[in-house]
């Protein structure tokens, strides 16, 4: 059973669910302690949000994902959990060039990456995540205590993860991890 959920743009959740990206870029929400994100949990449900969705926040070629995410939005007052993730690393990236070097590995626009990078302090977290498709989709009511600009939400009930399947196979995911590490730890590969 997994009770922790991670709030993220619905279009990013869609990209993760389809294997179009296997990392999360995170700065932090205003409701978080000091406005700073902390990588507190290694496993979590992807909690699609629609409040901060911006067409100009993603790359043009990701627009079909944006449209699909909007079309698949659950009814008002409901949440839909279909995928969960396991964090397999944490990078605290303090170089804008390094953050931008990941451009082909996610769907955020360059402008969005820069805005997030320079929000409050320079830097951004990069979380490589292995995403799993749940054996069944879970729908829960959206409760008032889940609201706000925060990353982590403890659901009222744990949801089963048994029978889930990885979105990317082991080989594909390992290749992504190596690519991230080469870009963010270049000395190790010099």
Secondary structure, 3 states (H helix, E strand, C coil): CEEEEEEEEHHHHHHHHCCCCCEEEECCCCCCHHHCCCCCCCEEEEEEECCCCCHHHECHHHHHHHHHHHHCCCCCCEEEEEEEEEECCCEEECCHHHHHCCHHHCCECHHHHHHHHHCCCCCEEEEEEEEEEEEEEEEEECCHHHCCCCCEEEEEEEECCCCCEECCCHHHHHHHHHHHHHHHCHHHHC
